[in-house]
Amino acid sequence: MATPGTVAFHTLGCKLNFSETSTISRLFEEKGYAVVKFKEPADIYVINTCSVTDFADRKCRKVVRQALKNAPQAYIVVIGCYAQLKPDEIADIPGVDLVLGAAEKFNILNYIDNISKSPGKGMVSAGEVKEASTFINSFSFGDRTRSFLKVQDGCNYKCSFCTIPQARGKSRSNTVESVVADAVKIAEMGVKEIVLTGVNIGDFGNGTEVIEGMKPKKEALFIDLIRALDEVEGIERFRISSIEPNLLTKEIIDFVATSKRFAPHFHIPLQSGNNKQLQQMRRRYKRELYQERVEWIKNRMPHCCIGVDVIVGFPGETEEDFLETYRFVNELDVSYLHVFTYSERANTPAAEMDGVVEVGERRRRNEMLRILSEKKQRYFYEQHLETSRPVLFEARDIKGVMSGFTDNYIKVSTSYNADFSNKVAQVNLESINQNGEMCIHITEEAFV
């Protein structure tokens, strides 16, 4: 396709994917393409995929159909984790013209020049994942009030249920100086909040090049990165995305507690509340360490929001195992849960394990923890009624209502006012509405 036309993007999965989609979108714009919304007709549709669950795989097929419905003659390009893991399977999906792997996706424009429509199988360019050995800077801009800034990629952990190392390769990081430069650039664009993203961001510091057979030297640690970012002018707040409990050191927690810009909000994967399951999952901690981290956070920051990832229905999880997890999470002073129903992933040790949990039982356990999450979040919100917190407001107008988040991740809503968008206001948290959001009354004098 020699002449620049229109291109649309759709992102499945995590914040890291959003940062990379946005960066690829800017590459197209620099080449003269006009970026349009995914629901609009376009010459090219780029779908950035996830492969954490079977649902994400099926979602890819659905999005391809949606794109072709918008523009039947459009070129369909699929990138991302699913594209690296199952490129030939994706290429067989009717309408898919090009599949790019982890090492190829940022060179997408080189492939677009030679793309063509054919009734047969789509073209595939997806080398071995070890070829994805360099770090590519990425951050999102324009689609949300906050920016997702990629600081790390890949993972050296080998959790028994996870395909991410197969999809993204070994752990590698940006440099502190380069991340700070990106943050300064984002601040100059007028963004007020940056979310630090990666596959395993607590492992920050591995070199940009991963040499086979050699352990990369750590040039810096995650604590060094956040200390440097705390000095970036123009950003109101930094938020740390998911970080492993064994890498969330007390030093990091203590720094966030006294920092100028880092939000009192941690999202810490637990996955299971009993040590037998944690060992089978090949996690690098025990529940006692997790509890210790939560208690340390709450001791230093009683107002801190703590999110938790939990997997239910993992092979060998008995009813008593599940109830032990339930009781453990219930007793923890955490704020909300992200509950995942275990799904078998090809080429993972967990898929070969005995003790398969019936799918209906997995769903029942998911529902129990989802209800617990609602109770946890409600309690956390109630603790903050009649207190004052800074809120960053989003730009969206939903039936005359706009929303935003406090520094400690309480969602608030108020009557829409375009002047409030992308601004921070110190507000009083007054009540909780039927949607579970905090209601506030806001005036122009509230802005800081």
Order of alpha helices (4+ residues) and beta strands (2+ residues): beta-alpha-beta-beta-alpha-beta-alpha-alpha-beta-alpha-beta-beta-beta-alpha-beta-alpha-beta-alpha-beta-alpha-beta-alpha-alpha-beta-alpha-beta-alpha-beta-beta-beta-beta-beta-beta
